[in-house]
């Protein structure tokens, strides 16, 4: 399906920045460890605090984005991320790099990412017709998973060749290229009418959450998505400790355990549109939503050796394939249920909530793993995930099925 050259530039901008992020995935903590000699706790704090503080800082951005043309916002956020990430190698070569600067860069980058996501989602709703939204979201989802699979190995090679600081610079340049891609879009733009100011600034700031909670289907999707992503993300650091420290997996096996399954996300995204066309949006969402909450419990059976490695690859592969199917459908449903003059606020509120929940659960599961063991904490997460599909919307909550064009 051809979605137009303007969508092609938006997709290209997303792809180049996503690849840059995943290529530099391991570089940022390596800078903290190898260059600044930070402790393991400090590295964990860098990730969790970056998520939480960025979410809090981004909290008031939804209404601000809503009232502005979306392309200039996207370009500004890309430039902000470029300058923030580029400051790391500059400070390093000047001998001024510090842990505090890494924390500030993490917050700026995270805040700009939330704002970019809100603006680009609202712009996508304007740029792509409603009956093509699922195909467009599926392309974004597939690109994300291919970058997840290919980026870390490429980044590892780049780190080995040039070091983590130069790899961070590569990530910075990806945001500059993304800004140029958005700049090449020749279509119109969209902004909510200025109109009279809201009666209270607090009500304006909470508008995204109020809209989500008022719509029954959005409310259930919102609670399901933030809980599932939070519980899955909370086990990421614990799985790294379990495989690398307790089970002594070589680094290349650890990379293989997560690189190969990510290809399942690409396959799932490619199947998503076809499955919806054949079986209907609700049925595919329900089945993939249940399966994506069932498979993580398989990580409770991970053990040392080659069979343990295969267990991780199979479990993660099945999980990510289901996510690849589910995510474009839920992202499309979210956009279709949100009017253009609320899209940026809804997407901003969604991202802020998701990141705060992820940061909170990372800390809680870190404490839980300390009190029990990494494997026990991972198992508890898997058990809790089994209940999350109960929050998925029922068929009566969704719009009537529409014809969905083939990919």
N, C-alpha and C positions, 0 to 999 in steps of 0.2 A: 504494500500500500504506500502511495506517495502522500506525504503529509505537508509538502511544500518546502520551499527553500528556507523560509524564515524559521520553520521548525527545525530544519537541518542545522542551521547556525546555532540555535538554542541547544540542540542535542550535542553538537560538537563542543560547545562551551562547557556543558556539563561533563562530557567525556574526558576532555583534557584536564580539567581540574580534579576529577575523580581519580584518574590515573596518577596524577601528581601526588595526591594525598596518599594513595596506597603505595606508591614507590617510596615515599618518605615515611611510611608507617612505622618502621623500626628506628628511623634516624633520630627522631626527637628524644626518646628516652635514652638512646645511645649517647647523644650529646650530654645529657644530664649525668650519665654514669661514667663515660670514658673521659670527657673533657672537664666536667665539674666535680667528678668523684662523689656524686650524690648517693645517699643510701637507698635501699629498696623502698623504705617507707616514703622517702622524699619523692621518688619516681611515681609511686602509687598516688601520693597526694597531688602531684602535678596533674595527673589525669583526672582524678575525681574532682579536685578543686576547679580545674579548668572547665569541666562540664557544668558544675553547679553555679559558679560565679558567672559564667557566660550566659546561662539561662536566666539568672536574676537580672543581669545587665540588659538582656534582650527583652525583658518583660514589657517595657513601655513602647517597644518598636512597632508592634502590630498596627495600632491606630495611625502612627506616623507613616508607615509604608502604605496603608490603605488610601491615604489622601494624596499620594504622589504617583507620578508615572513610574511604572515598574522597571523599565529598562535602565534609566539613570540610577535607580537604587541598586540594581544588580551590578552595574559597572562600578559604582562606588564601593560596594562590598568586596568585589574582586580586588580592587586597588588597595583597599584596607588590608585584606589578607596578604596581598603581595608585599606591601611595605612592612607589615608585621613580621612575616617569615624571612624577608630579605635582611631585616635588622640583625638576625642571629649570626650569619656569616660575617656581616660587617663588624659587629661587636667582637666576634672571635678574632678576626685578623687585627683589630685594634687592641686586643688584650683586655677588653672591657666586659666580656660576656659573664653573666651571673645567673644564679638560679632564679632570682627575682625577675629578671628579664624574661626567662623562659616561661614563668608563670603568667606574666603580663601578655606575652605573645600568645599563649594558649587561650587566655580569656578573650583577647581581641579577635583571634581567628575563630573561636567558637561562637562569639556573638555575631560576627559578620556572616558566618555560615548559616545561623538561624535566620537572619534577616534576608540573606540571599534565597534560602529555601522558600520563605514566605512570599517574597516578591516573584520568584520564578514560577511557583505554583499558581499564583493569581494570574500571571501573564500567560501560562500554559492554557488556563481555562478560557482566556480571551483569544488566544492564537489558534487553538484547535477546536473544531466542532465537537459537540457532545458525543456524537456517535463514533468519533475517532479517538476519544480520550483514553480508552482502554489500550488501544494499540500504541499510543504515544507513551503511556506509563509503562507498558511492557518493554518498550525499547530502552527507556531509562533504567528499568530494573535489570534487564539483561546486561547493559553496559556496566552497571555497578558490580555485578557478580563476576564478569570477565576481568574487570580491573582488580577485584579482590583476589582472584586466582593468579593473575599475571604480575600485578604490581609488586608484592613483597619479594618474589624471586628476583625481579629486575632491580628492585631497591637494594636487595642484599648484595647483588653483584656490583652495583654502583657504590655502595658503602665500602665494600672490599677494595674497590679500585681507587676511589677518590676520597673516602672518608664520610662520616655522617654530616659534617657541616656543609660540604658541597652538595650533598643529597638534599638537605633542607633548602638550599638555593634552587634546586631543580623544582621542588614543590612550589616555591615562591613564583617561579617563572610560569608555572602552569596556570596560576591565577591571572597573570598578566595576559596570557593567551586566551583564557576564558573571557576576560573583559573585551578583548579584540573581537572574539566571536559574537558576543552580544551586540557589540557596536555595529557589526555587519548586517544585523537584522534590519530590513527595510520596511516592515509593516508598521501599523499604527501602534498605539499604546493605550493603556487603560489606567484610570485613577478614579476613586470614588469622588462624587461631587462634594465640593467644599461644604456648602450649606451652612446652617447655623451650628454653632459650637454645642456640644452636648451639655446637658445640665450639670453634669459632674464629671470631672476628669477621671475619677475612680471608676465610674460606670463605663466610660469610654475604654479604659484599660482592660476592664473585665469583659468587654463585649464578646471577645472570641470564646471564652469559656461559657458565658451565658448562652450563646447560640448553640454551642456543642451540647450543653446539658439540656437545652430545651427540645432538641430533636432526638427522639428515642433511638433511632438507628445510629446516629452519630455518637450519642452518649455511650452506647454499648460498644461500638467500634473503638472509641477513644479509650475506654477502660481496658478493653481486651488488648489493644496494641501497646499501650504503655506498660502494662503488667507483663506481657509476653517478652517485649524487648528488654525490660528491666531485669527480669529473672534470667534471661539468656545471657545478657551482658555481665551480670553479676558473677557468673561462673567462668568468664573468660580468663581472668588472672589466676583463678584457682586451678583451672585446667592446665595452664602453663606451668604452675608450680608442681602439679601432680605429675605431668609427663616429663618435665625437664629435670626436676630436682629429686622427686621420690622414685620415679621409674627409670630415670637416667636415659631418656630417649635422646639420640643425637639431634643436633639442631636441624639437620636436613630432614630427618624423619618428622620432626615437629612441624616444619614448614610444609611438608608433603601432606600431613594430616589435615591441614586447613586449606591448602592450595587446591588440591584435587576436588574436594567436595564443593568448592565455590562454583565449579563448572556446572553443577546441578542447578544453581540459581539461574544460569543462562538458559538451560534447557527448560526449566519451569516457566521462565518469563516468555519463552517462545511458544510454549504450550498454552499459556493462560488464555489468550484470545480465542484459540480454536476450541478449548474446552468450554468456555462460556457460550460460544456460538452453538455448540452441540447440546450441552446439558443445562444451560441457564446459570445466571450469575449467583443466585442463592445457593444452589446445590454445590457448585464448585467452591465457593467461598466456605461453606460449611464443612465439606470433606477435607479440603486442604487446611482449614483452620484447626480442625480436630487433630489431623495427622501431625501438624507442625508442633502441637503441644504434647503429643504422645512420644515422639522419637527421642527427645532429650533425655528421657529416663534411661535410655540404653547406655548412657555414659556411666551409669552406676556400675556397669559390668566391665569397665576398662581395667586392664591389668598389664603388667610388664610383658615385653616381648612382641614378636611380630603379629600374633593374634590380637593383642591389645591395640596395636597400630591399626590393623584392619577394622577392628571394632569402631574406633574413632572415625575412620574414613567413611565407613558405611553409615553410621549413625548421623554424622554431620552431613553426608551427602543426601540422605533422605530428608533430613530436616530442612536443608537449604533449598532443595528442589521444591518442597512444599511452600516454603517462603517465597520462592520465585513465582509460583502460581498465585499465591494469596495476595502478595503485596500490591501488584498492579490493580487487582480488582478492588481492594479496599481503598487504595489511593484514588481510584476513579470514582467510587461511590462517595467518598468524602468531597471531592470537587463538585460532583453533580448535585449534591444536596446543599451546597453552599452558594448563595448568590454572589455575584461579582463584587458587590460593595462590602462583603464580609470575608472574602477569601483570605486576604493577607492576615487579618486578625485571627481567623480560625487556625490557619497553618502556623502562625507564630505561637499561639497558645498551645497548640499540639506539640511543637518542637520543644518549647520551654518545659512543659510538663514531662515529656519523655526524658529529657536530659536530667532534670531534677530527680526523677524516680530512678534512673540508671545510676546516678552518682550516689544516691541514698542507699540503694540496694547493694552497690559495690562495697560500701563501708560495712553494712550489716553482714554481708556474706563473708567479708574478710574477718570480722570478729567471730562469726560462726565457725569458720574454718580453723581459727586459732583455738577455739574452745573444744572443737571435735577433731575434724581432719578435713583436708580438701575434698576427698572422695565423699565423705558424709554430707558436706555442705552442698556439693553438686547433686547428690541424690535427693536432698530435701527440696532443692530447686525444681528437679524433675517431677517430684510428687506434686508440688504446688501448681506447676504448669498444667497438670491434668484437669484442674478445675477451671482454667481460663476460658475454654470454649463455651462454657455456660453463659458468658457475656456476649457471645456473637449475636448479631441481629437475627430475629426470626424472619421468615419469608414475608409476613404481613407488615414488617417494619420497612421493607425496601420498596423502591419504585417498581412499577410493573416492568417485566423484562422487555428489553429493546433488542432489535436486531443489532448484532455486533459484526462489523466487517472483518474478513479474514486478514491476518497479518501479511 
